[in-house]
Amino acid sequence: MKLSVVIFTKNAETFLEAALKSVKFADEIVVVDMMSTDSTVKIAKKYTSSIYAHEDVGYVEPARNFGISKAQGDWILILDADEEVPQELARVIKGILKSDEKGQSTADCYYIPRKNMIFSKWIEKTGWWPNYILRLFKKGHIEWSDEIHSIPITSGEVREFPAIKEIAIIHHNYQHVDQYITRMNRYSNIQAEEISNSKDLELDSKFIFRKFSSELLSRLFSQRGINDGSHGLSLSLLQAISEASVAMKVWDQRGFPETDKFQEEELIGEIIQFKKELAYWIADWQVENNTGFTKFIWQVRRKLYI
């Protein structure tokens, strides 16, 4: 069985060589470049002659199916230019291909865990681990839509690799805060454009506040961002701002309409609900980090949302 690795690039000179070196075990490397203006293509030519140009629309999904169509292998591994395949993961992938060649049972598509390196640290909480992504599959068993962050359509059996860091794709995600904000601004523009015509979406201050508050509480407490220190706090706030910005940009695209349904009492009610949920999560953290009578008191407070 032959393996094709398909890599998508856009001004990716910083990490591309490491990505290409990590997949030298593959039978074929296909690079789909979205109009890079740096040395990306020059670097890619050192490792493969299968380099194709694709228009740049600001995100990768429209290029996915195009890249897959250029691959010749029986199996395909999708990789971004800022990702690496560690040796242990390469060994597991080669084992799957060998099993398939022998006629032994394998799935048709595999989700692989991903280690996100953000602001110089592997983020183990805050919703960033194991960050499963569908990347390894038999050709013909997967198709992406052109929508940003879309979930691919699969056929056949789908399995997950275990959430073990040694077999996780290494993702050099965000190196700086301004990089996060720049990308967030671009992605939120696209997301707002996609949903702006939805008649089911009622925009008011309550909705915008809820998008921010629910994401903040989820990231910081439910997904344990609080255990990631300053990284967890910063990423929780940034992601909450991202969710709110999409809603506000839809509001912008609709011409900043005021709605008859808006009432100050509704927004105050939403803020009061946020306060109660925050009290619950604070109490929940205290329960986990205390013992004895102190823990009992916080259990009561958690139950009463105070």
Stockholm file with secondary structure:
# STOCKHOLM 1.0

chainA/1-306         MKLSVVIFTKNAETFLEAALKSVKFADEIVVVDMMSTDSTVKIAKKYTSSIYAHEDVGYVEPARNFGISKAQGDWILILDADEEVPQELARVIKGILKSDEKGQSTADCYYIPRKNMIFSKWIEKTGWWPNYILRLFKKGHIEWSDEIHSIPITSGEVREFPAIKEIAIIHHNYQHVDQYITRMNRYSNIQAEEISNSKDLELDSKFIFRKFSSELLSRLFSQRGINDGSHGLSLSLLQAISEASVAMKVWDQRGFPETDKFQEEELIGEIIQFKKELAYWIADWQVENNTGFTKFIWQVRRKLYI
#=GR chainA/1-306 SS CCEEEEEEESSCTTTHHHHHHHTTTSSEEEEEECCCCSSHHHHHTTTCSCEEECCCCSSSHHHHHHHHHHCCSSEEEEEETTEECCHHHHHHHHHHHHHHHTTCCCCSEEEECEEEEETTEECCSTTCSSCCEEEEEETTSEECCSSTTCCCEECSCEEECCCCGGGSEEEECCSSHHHHHHHHHHHHHHHHHHHTTCTTCCCCHHHHHHHHHHHHHIIIIITCGGGGHHHHHHHHHHHHHHHHHHHHHHHHHTTCCCCTTCCHHHHHHHHHHHHHHHHHHHHHHHHHTCCHHHHHHHHHHHHHTC
#=GC SS_cons         CCEEEEEEESSCTTTHHHHHHHTTTSSEEEEEECCCCSSHHHHHTTTCSCEEECCCCSSSHHHHHHHHHHCCSSEEEEEETTEECCHHHHHHHHHHHHHHHTTCCCCSEEEECEEEEETTEECCSTTCSSCCEEEEEETTSEECCSSTTCCCEECSCEEECCCCGGGSEEEECCSSHHHHHHHHHHHHHHHHHHHTTCTTCCCCHHHHHHHHHHHHHIIIIITCGGGGHHHHHHHHHHHHHHHHHHHHHHHHHTTCCCCTTCCHHHHHHHHHHHHHHHHHHHHHHHHHTCCHHHHHHHHHHHHHTC
//
